[in-house]
């Protein structure tokens, strides 16, 4: 994780949140009477677009492959299930 967040990162986060707020069910099209609305994507929930992921990688100084620690601060080795001491 990059701390503090780069200046442009908050714009990406807000864009993601706004997209979810504007269309939480991921509706692609709806019609009420004579009016119709078609949205470009049917994906629901919070997600990052390809361009948003690319922007965040570049802001963090990572243009290529990267990894994420799913359990920061966790033990590096698993405990011995049989309780044997080496």
C-alpha positions in Angstrom: 0.0 0.0 0.0 1.2 3.5 -0.8 1.0 6.0 1.9 0.2 8.8 1.7 -2.1 8.3 -1.3 -1.0 10.1 -4.5 -2.9 13.3 -5.3 -4.9 11.8 -8.1 -5.9 8.6 -6.3 -8.8 10.2 -4.4 -10.4 11.1 -7.8 -10.3 7.5 -8.9 -11.8 6.3 -5.6 -14.6 8.9 -5.8 -15.3 8.0 -9.4 -15.7 4.3 -8.4 -18.0 5.2 -5.5 -20.1 7.5 -7.7 -20.6 4.8 -10.3 -21.8 2.4 -7.7 -24.1 5.0 -6.1 -25.6 6.0 -9.4 -26.4 2.5 -10.5 -26.2 0.1 -7.5 -28.1 -2.8 -9.2 -26.1 -2.6 -12.4 -29.1 -1.9 -14.6 -28.2 -1.6 -18.3 -31.5 -0.1 -19.5 -34.9 1.0 -18.2 -38.0 2.4 -19.7 -40.8 4.4 -18.0 -43.6 5.4 -20.4 -42.1 7.0 -23.5 -38.6 7.5 -21.9 -35.7 5.1 -22.1 -32.2 5.2 -20.6 -29.4 2.9 -21.7 -26.2 2.7 -19.6 -22.9 1.6 -20.9 -22.3 -1.3 -18.4 -24.3 -3.8 -16.5 -21.7 -4.4 -13.8 -23.0 -3.8 -10.3 -21.2 -3.0 -7.0 -17.8 -1.4 -6.5 -15.3 -2.2 -9.2 -12.3 -0.5 -10.9 -12.3 -0.1 -14.7 -9.2 -1.1 -16.7 -8.2 2.6 -17.0 -8.7 3.2 -13.2 -6.5 0.2 -12.4 -3.8 1.5 -14.8 -4.0 5.0 -13.4 -3.6 3.7 -9.8 -0.6 1.6 -10.8 1.1 4.5 -12.4 0.4 6.8 -9.5 1.9 4.2 -7.1 5.0 3.9 -9.3 4.1 0.4 -10.5 3.6 0.2 -14.2 3.8 -3.6 -14.5 3.1 -6.7 -12.4 2.6 -6.3 -8.7 1.4 -8.3 -5.7 -0.9 -7.7 -2.8 -0.3 -9.1 0.7 -3.8 -10.4 1.7 -2.9 -10.6 5.3 -0.4 -7.9 6.3 1.2 -8.5 9.6 0.3 -12.2 9.6 2.9 -14.9 10.5 5.1 -15.8 7.6 5.0 -19.5 8.5 2.1 -21.6 9.5 2.2 -23.3 12.9 3.0 -27.0 13.0 -0.4 -28.8 13.3 1.3 -31.7 15.3 2.9 -29.4 17.8 6.4 -30.8 17.1 9.4 -28.5 17.7 12.2 -28.6 15.2 
